[in-house]
Amino acid sequence: MTEKNRSHQPSKSSNEKPTRARDQLPHLSQRIALTVSEAADAVGVSERHLRAHLSEIPHVRLGDRVLIPIRPLEEWLAREAKEEKDRTDDIADEILKEFGV
């Protein structure tokens, strides 16, 4: 490869994927709160989705930052999972009753 060709090669950094907040999270046991972006990545939803449910999740506003304490976030997620399971069980029970089971 000539010097001229080398100068037109894309740099290694231009091929790298952008770093996501999830990739930068230190071990959660070392944190007591997460930003909305970090919390969304930790939960596995979009930041927009998490913001839509922010009124249900305990959080603190510090200036223009929103911080979500980890323990209440875990508790909220556990409650949501239980409520979803209860709804699913209720629907299954109704279907079984319709079939006389």
N, C-alpha and C positions, 0 to 999 in steps of 0.2 A: 504494500500500500504506500502510495507516495505521500509526501507531506501535505500536498494540496488536498488529497482525499481525506486524510485524517482530520483536517480542520472542518470538514463538512459533516463529520459523524456526530450524531446527537450525543450530548453529554450523558453520563450515567445518571445523573440526578434528574434529568428531564424524563427518564423512563420510570422512575420510582413512583409508586402510588402515593397519594397524599396520606399523611398520617392521620388516623382517626383518634378521637379522644379515648376510645376503648384501648387502643394500643399504648397510650401514655399513662393509663391509670396505674398508680402504685397499688400494692396489695391493699384491699379494702380494709383490712384490720388496722391499717395505719391511718385511716381517715375517719372522721366523724360526720362529714357532710360532703355532698357532691354538687357540682353545678348542674343545671338542667340538662346540658349536653352529655355530661358524664353519666348522670342518672339514666337518661334515655338509652345510652349505650350499654350500661350495666343491666338494665331490664330487658333490652333487646327490642325496643320500639323507636320510632322516629322522635326527634325532639318536638316536632309539631304535635304528635299524638300525646306525648307526656304533658306538654303545655296545656292541651285541651282538658286534661284531667288534674291540673295543678290545684284547682280549688278543693279537690278531694284528698290531696297529699299534704301532710304537714310540711311547711317550708318557712324560710326566713328571707326577708328582703333586706339586703345590706347595700344601700345606695342603689346602683343599677344592677347589682348581682342578685340572683335568686339561688339560695343554697337549700338543699334538701338533705336533712339528717339521714344517715344510712339506716339506723334502726327503725324509725317510723316509715321509711320507704319500704323496707322489708315487711313490716307489719301490714302496710297498706296492700302490698302485692299478695300477701297470704290471705287477707280478707277478701280481696277481689277473686282469688282462685277458689276460695271456699264458696263464695256467693255464686260463682259460675257453676261449680259442681252442684250446688243445691238446686239451681235453676234447671240444669240438665237432668238431675234426678227427678224433679217434679214433672218435667215434660215426659220422661220415660215412664213414670208411674201412670200419667194420664193416658198414654198410648196403650199401655198394658191393660188398663181398666176398660178401654174401648174394645179390646179384643177378648175381654173376659178372663184374662190371665191373672 
